[in-house]
Amino acid sequence: MDTLPKPVANTLFAAWLAEAYPEVFEALADHAAIPSDGHNLSGFMDVLTSIGGGISDAAKYVVNNLSSTVQAVGSFVNSPAGQSALSAIISNNVGGIGSATIATQAARAQTGAVPAAIQTVYNPATQTYVPVMTNAQGQPYVINPQTLQSLQPSFLSRYGLWIAGGVLGFGALYLLTRN
């Protein structure tokens, strides 16, 4: 899987959040004191499924189509304060699978992955929004915790750089102290 620069991945995550969970996006923008510029995200989910064209397509989309509000929220989410605010907002405003869905998408962004093409649909029986994906036949299905687990970035994609840095650091220290 190609990885994106973190600012691009976080901006795509912010765009996904604005489309799938607009109340969380607005609360995050309010928390960061980012003025809204009427972000228009119609068709964004279609773009997510077609971004498979690579990093340059994703970067072009971010630069050419996303509003300054979405880009500012993406930058804010990349900061420790933004991560903390996002955690607080989803724990207070979104429950269960919705909270896990947002956390999965945020984890993907932190590793440079494109957000998964997860949409939310209103379930009138429970009067809640539920996250869904589309199967190969184009039929939507409700996401469960196992699906979210499969979408999580791997251990190495999360921590591989830190592990490699530690190994190189210890190797250099060993070589320096060997004499």
N, C-alpha and C positions, 0 to 999 in steps of 0.2 A: 504494500500500500504506500502510495506517495504521501509525504507529509507536507503540510503547508507551513509557511512562517506563522508563528503564534499570533501576530496581529491579524493576519488574514483569517486564520481559523477561529479566533475569538470574535471577529466581526461577523463571520458566517453564523457562529453560534448565537450572537445577539439578534441577527435577522431571523433565525429559526425561532428564538424565544419570542420575538415580537409577533410572529405569525401564530405559533402554537399556544403560547401562554401570554397574551397581551397584558393581562393585569400584572404579571410578574415583571415583564419588561418595563411597564410604566412605573412600577414601584422602584425598580432598580434605577431608572433614569431620574426619578424624583430624588432618590437617596443621594445620587451623585450630582444633583442640581444641574442636570442637562436639559436644556429647553427642547421641547418637541418641535420638529419641523414637518409634521404630517407624513411620516414615512409610509410609502406605498409599497407593499410587498406582494401584490397580487401575482400569482404564478411562481412564487419563490420555491414551493415544494417541487414543482416541475424542474426548476433549475438545479435543485439539490440532486435529483436523480440523474441529471445530464452532466454534472460537473465531473463525472468520471473521466472526462477528457484530460484532466491533469491540473497541475498546480497553476499553470499560466491561465487556464480558463477561469479557475476560481478567483485568482487575483484580479483578472480583468473585470469579472462580475462585481467584485467588491468595489473597485475603483469607479466603475461606470454606472452602477445601478443603486447602490445603497446610500441612504440619506446620511447626513452628518450626525443625526441623532443615533442611528444604528451603529455607525462607526465609533462614536464617542462611548456608547455603552459597551461595545466590544473592547475598547481600550480600557475602560473602567474594570470590566470583568477580568482582565488580564492582571490586575493589581491585587495585592493581598487584601486591601480594603474592599475591593470589588468582590473577591471570593467570599469574604466574610459577610458582606451585605447580601449576596446571593443566597448563601446558606441560611441566613436569618429570615429572609423573605420567603423562601420556599418552605421552611419549617413552620412559619406562621400562616401562610396563605394557601399552600398546596399540600394535599395529603397523599399518602399511599403511593400508588404507582406513578402518579404525576410527579411527585417529588423525586422519585427514583429515576424517572425519565429525564428530568432536567439535570440531575446530578450526572447521569451517564453522558448526556450531550456535553456538559461542561468538562468532564474528564476527557472526552474525545478532543475537544478544542485545546485543552492544555497539552496534548501530545501532538498537535498539528493535524489532527484528522478532520475531515469534512463531517458536519453533522449528519447523522443518519436521517433518512427521509421519513421521519415520524410526524404524523399529523394528529390533531385532536378533533374528535367529533362529539357532539352533544348526545348524551344518552337520556332521553326523556324519562325513562323508568327510574333512574337514580338521580336525575337532575344534576348531573355532573358531566364534565368533559373527560373522555377517556382517550388515551393514546392508542393510535392504530398505525399499522404499516400495510403495505399492499403486497400480496404474493405475486408470483410469476404470471398468474392468470388475470391480474388486475383486481382481484377481490380483496377488500380490506379485512384485516383480522386484528383483534384486540391484542395488545402487547401484554405479555406476562413477565414475571421476574426472570425467568430463564432466557427469554429473548433479550432482555436488557443486559443480562450477564454476558451473553454472546457478543453484544455490541461494545462492551467495555474494552478499552485499550489493554493490550497485554502487559504483563509485568515488565518485560524488557523495554517495551515502547515507553512506559512511564519512567522507569528508573535506569535504563541501559546506559545513558550518558553519564549519570552519576557513578554507576558501577565501574564503567570504563575509566573514568577520571580517577577514581580511587585506586584501581589496579595500576594505572600508569604512575600515579603519585607514589605508591608504595614501591613500585619498581625503580623509580628514580631515586627514592630515598635509600633503597638497598644498594644501588650502584654507587651512590655518593658515600655511603658509610662502609663500604666493603674494604677500602684501603686503610 
